[in-house]
Each structure stands twice: as structure tokens, then as C-alpha cells.
Amino acid sequence: MLHDRILVEVDREAGERRSAGGIVIPATAAMGARRLVWADVVAVGPHARTVEAGDRVLFDPEDKAEVEVQGERYVVMRERDVHAVATERMGDEGTTGLYL
């Protein structure tokens, strides 16, 4: 990856959701509000400051570039497009930190 770009792999099951009552809502169901999704960081560019490979990031999947590498689909984005980072590398007790 170059500059501040990051490569993420979106969960395949991220599109489906389950309501509080247990009803499965498919990804094709139209929602009024835009939804953010979680993804695993696969690679980062040399100028990415807060995101590292192995972190989970929250981002808006709209207007992002998808790429296929060896049959797997990934999303390429700038680090500034990340809304939150969930990582285990910060903290002494081994607890997962969520940084907004």
C-alpha cells in the first residue's frame, strides 16, 4: 500500500443483521440511514499513523474502491476515512480498546 492507504477485508456476513426480536434482516433491505461497517485491516501504507494490520476499523462502505486480489475482495481507502479503530495492541491488561 502507498502513502496513507489501508486495505481492509469486509466480513462476508456484515450485510445481514439480526433485530432485537431475532428476525434476520438481509443486506438487500433498504435502510433510510447509511450504515457503517466493521472490517479487518490487511495492509497499511507507510504513512498510516494510527491503524496497523490486524486492527478492526469502522468505515462507510459507500464511495470506496473495491479490488480483487487472488479471488478475494478487499476495500482500499485512506486512513482519514476510518471512523473508529478497535485494537488489542493498546493497553496493559490486554483489553480491547475502541478509539474514536
C-alpha positions as CSV (number, residue, x, y, z in Angstrom):
1,M,0.0,0.0,0.0
2,L,1.2,3.5,-0.7
3,H,1.0,6.7,1.4
4,D,-1.8,6.7,4.0
5,R,-3.9,4.0,2.2
6,I,-5.2,0.9,4.0
7,L,-6.5,-2.3,2.6
8,V,-9.4,-3.9,4.5
9,E,-11.3,-7.2,4.2
10,V,-15.0,-6.7,5.0
11,D,-16.8,-9.5,6.8
12,R,-18.9,-11.6,4.4
13,E,-21.8,-11.7,6.9
14,A,-21.6,-8.0,7.6
15,G,-24.6,-7.3,5.3
16,E,-27.1,-9.4,7.3
17,R,-28.3,-8.1,10.7
18,R,-30.5,-9.6,13.4
19,S,-33.2,-7.5,15.0
20,A,-33.7,-7.5,18.8
21,G,-36.6,-9.9,18.2
22,G,-34.4,-12.3,16.3
23,I,-35.6,-11.6,12.8
24,V,-32.8,-11.7,10.2
25,I,-32.7,-8.6,8.1
26,P,-30.9,-9.2,4.7
27,A,-28.3,-6.8,3.3
28,T,-30.7,-6.1,0.4
29,A,-33.3,-4.5,2.7
30,A,-33.3,-0.7,2.1
31,M,-32.4,1.5,5.0
32,G,-33.1,5.2,5.3
33,A,-29.8,5.9,7.1
34,R,-26.4,5.0,5.9
35,R,-24.8,2.2,7.8
36,L,-21.1,1.9,8.9
37,V,-19.4,-1.5,8.7
38,W,-16.5,-3.2,10.5
39,A,-13.6,-4.6,8.6
40,D,-10.2,-6.2,9.3
41,V,-7.1,-4.3,8.2
42,V,-5.0,-6.5,6.0
43,A,-2.3,-4.0,4.9
44,V,-1.3,-0.3,5.6
45,G,0.8,2.2,3.8
46,P,4.0,3.7,5.4
47,H,2.3,7.0,6.3
48,A,-0.7,5.5,8.2
49,R,-0.3,6.7,11.8
50,T,-3.0,5.0,13.9
51,V,-4.0,1.9,12.0
52,E,-2.0,-1.3,11.8
53,A,-2.5,-4.6,10.1
54,G,-4.7,-6.8,12.3
55,D,-6.9,-3.9,13.7
56,R,-10.6,-3.7,13.1
57,V,-11.9,-0.4,11.6
58,L,-15.3,1.1,11.3
59,F,-16.0,2.9,8.0
60,D,-18.7,4.0,5.5
61,P,-18.7,1.4,2.6
62,E,-20.2,3.9,0.2
63,D,-17.8,5.6,-2.3
64,K,-14.9,3.2,-1.5
65,A,-12.7,1.4,-4.1
66,E,-13.1,-2.4,-4.2
67,V,-10.3,-4.5,-5.5
68,E,-10.0,-8.3,-6.1
69,V,-6.7,-9.9,-5.2
70,Q,-6.3,-13.7,-5.8
71,G,-10.0,-14.2,-5.8
72,E,-10.7,-12.2,-2.5
73,R,-12.5,-8.9,-2.4
74,Y,-11.0,-6.0,-0.5
75,V,-11.6,-2.3,0.0
76,V,-8.9,0.3,-0.4
77,M,-9.4,3.6,1.5
78,R,-7.5,6.5,3.1
79,E,-6.8,6.4,6.8
80,R,-8.8,9.6,7.2
81,D,-12.0,7.7,6.1
82,V,-11.8,5.5,9.2
83,H,-14.4,6.4,11.9
84,A,-13.1,4.1,14.7
85,V,-10.4,1.6,15.4
86,A,-10.7,-1.5,17.6
87,T,-7.4,-2.9,18.6
88,E,-5.8,-5.2,21.2
89,R,-2.3,-3.7,21.0
90,M,-3.1,-0.8,23.3
91,G,-3.5,-1.2,27.0
92,D,-1.6,-3.1,29.6
93,E,-4.3,-5.5,30.7
94,G,-4.9,-7.0,27.3
95,T,-8.3,-5.4,26.9
96,T,-9.6,-4.3,23.6
97,G,-9.6,-0.6,23.1
98,L,-12.0,1.3,20.9
99,Y,-10.7,4.6,19.7
100,L,-13.0,7.1,18.0
